[in-house]
Amino acid sequence: MGHTPVLAQTGKEALTLATTEKFDIVFMDVQMPEMDGLAATGAIREREKDSGTHLPIFAMTAHAMKGDRERCLAAGMDGYITKPVRFSDIEETLAGLSKPPIIPSKPLPEAASWNRAEALDRIGGDEDLLRDLCHIFLEESPKLLQKLQQAVAAGDSDGLMRAAHSLKGEASYLGADGTSHTARQLEDMGREKNLSRASDTLATLERHVANLHLELRDLAEAQR
């Protein structure tokens, strides 16, 4: 879109960048290592009390549960965007910083397939980027499944939550709602530290991912 983004890998890095360099807006991931987005935003707002400035901060989060938007606003954020983020969300936010986009809720998915048209729409119709996302999923999802298997076997709730969160995000950008929804179930189990049904849910997720791999490989073969 012609803007220059700067990436922060952790919440602490986001805080350092936001308070030492000049930016027009921050898109703040809520779940980050070292310091989460809510804490980083709170620290930025505390420092602004002395400077009298206000940096627009918009939450970007995969969470869409009741109360999440209110927690983001209470932390000092100016708005709230749910993942997977559409280009139109960014455009609307940049066009009017005082009006955070309203993201309609979606019904729970029922299928394990992916929606190519929806995935393209989310990334502004960029076919090259879509191919990159497909390749990333084919390469990274087996590694994440292995982490999930290890976490379930070890009863590692935090490890389960982190790996499921990553897989959920990758699947969401492909419009693979069944895969994303099942990964979110595992993420919630890890967050709640209740793994009693994790093995069964993981088995369902593995079937979703296997089916998705077949479809993505068929697409890659057709593009050769």
N, C-alpha and C positions, 0 to 999 in steps of 0.2 A: 504493500500500500504506500510505499515511499517513505516510511518512518524508519528511524534507526533504533533498534532494540538493544538493550544490554541485559545479559543473562546473569542472574545470581543463582549459584548452586545450592546455597543454604540460607536459612533465615538470618543468620548472623551476617552473611555477606550482603544480603538484601538491606539490612539495617545500615551497614557501613556505607554502601553505595548511595543509599537514599539520603544520608546525612552528610556526605562529603562531596557529592556531585549534584548537578542540577538536572532534574528531569521534569517533564510535563505531566507525567502520569505513571503510576505503578500498578501493574497487574500482579497481585500478591497471591501466590499459591498458599492455601491454608495449611497443607500438610507438607512440611519441609524438615530436613534433619537439622540438628543443633538448636534451632529455635523455630517454633511454628509461626505461621503467618499472622495469627492473632497477637502473639507476643511481640513480634517485630513491628506490627502496626502500632501497638500501644507504646512501644519505646520511641517510635518516630513522633507520635503525637506529644509525648512528654517533652521531647527536645524542641518541638515547635512552640511550646509555651513561652520559651525564652526568646525565640526568633520572631514570633508573630506571623509566621508563614503557615501555609496549608498546602501540602502536597496531595493531590487527588490519588486515593488508593482504592482499587476495586478488587474484591476478592475473586479468585478463581478456584473453585473447589468442585470435587466430584460428589460431595455430600449434597443431598437435596432433601434432608429430613426436616420435619417441622422444628422451627427454632434456630436452624443454622443461619438463616439470613439475619435474624435478630442478633445472634451472637457476633456476627461479622460487623454489623452496624454499631453494636455496643462497644466493640474494640476500637472503633474510630474509623472504620472504612466508609467510603462514600457510596458504595454499591456492591453488587453481588452478581456474578456470572457463573453458571454451572457448566461443568465439563460434560461431554466434549464440546469445546468452544467452537462456535461458528464464526466465520469471517464477518458475517453481518452483525454479530454481537459486538465485535471490536469496533466496527465502523460506527455503529449506533452510539457506543460509549464515547468514542472520540468526538463524534459530532455534537454531543450534548452531555457534558460531564455531570450535570445536575440531575440527569434522568437515567438511572440505571435500567438496563433492559429487563423486561418482564419475560421470564422463561416459562412457557406453559408446561404443566406437568404431563407426563406421558403414561399411558397404561403399562402395566408390567408386560414384558415380552413373553412370548410363548415358544418361539422357534430358535434354533441354533444357527440359522443361516445369517449371512451378512447382506446388507443393503447397499449395493454399489452406488446407486443414485444418491442415497442419503449421505454416504461417505464423501462423494464428490461435492455435494452441496456444502458440507461442513468445511471443506478446504477451498472453497471458491472455484471449483471446477478445474483444479490443477491436476491433470492426468499424471504428470511426472511425479508429483508429490504423493499421489495415491499409490503409484507403483512402489515408491520408497517405503510408504507405510506398510504395504503388504509384505515387502521383503523384511522389514524390521520385525513384523509380527512372526513371520515364519522362522526367523533366526532367534528371537528373544523368548517367545512363548514356551519352547521346550525347557529353557533354563529356568523360567519362572515356575513351570509345573514341577520341576525337580525340587525347587526350593519349597514349594507347597507340600510336596510329598514328605520332605525331610521335616518340615515344621509340624505336620500332623503326626508323624511317627514319634517325634520328640516331645509332643505336647507344648510346642513353642507358640504361644498365642501372638506375641509381638511379630515373630517371623512370618506367621501365617497372614497377619493383617497387612504387613508391608508388601509381601509378594502378591497377595490378592489385589491390593490397591493398584499395583503397577499393571497387572494383567487386565484388570477392569478398564483402566484408562486406555490401554492399547486397543482393546476390543471395541471400546466405545467409538473411537475415531473411525473404525471400519464399519460402523453401523451394525456390528454383530451383537445385537441386543441380548440374545439368549446367553452367550458367553459372558458378556459384561454383567448381566444380572446375577448369574451363578457365582461369578467371582466376587461380586458385592456381598452375596450371602456369606461367603467365607470370610471376607473382610470384617463383616459385622460380628461373626463368631469370634474372630480373633480379638476384636475390640472389647467384646463382652466377656472374653476369657471363658467361653463355653464351647468346647470342642467335641461335645458328645455326638453331634451329627456331622462332624467335619469330614470323616472318611467317606460317607455316602455322598455328600455334596461334592467332594473332590472328584469322585468317580463320575458324577454327572458332568462336571466341568471338563474332565479329560475327554469325554465323548463329544462335547461341544467343540473343543479345540481341535480334535481329530477331524471332525466334519468340516470345520472352517479351513483347516490346512488343505484338505482335498479341493475345496472350492478355489482357494487362492492359488494353489498350484495349477489347477485347470486354467485359471486366468493367465498365469505367467506363461504357460505353454501356448495359449492362443495368441499371445502378443509376440511370440518369437517369429 
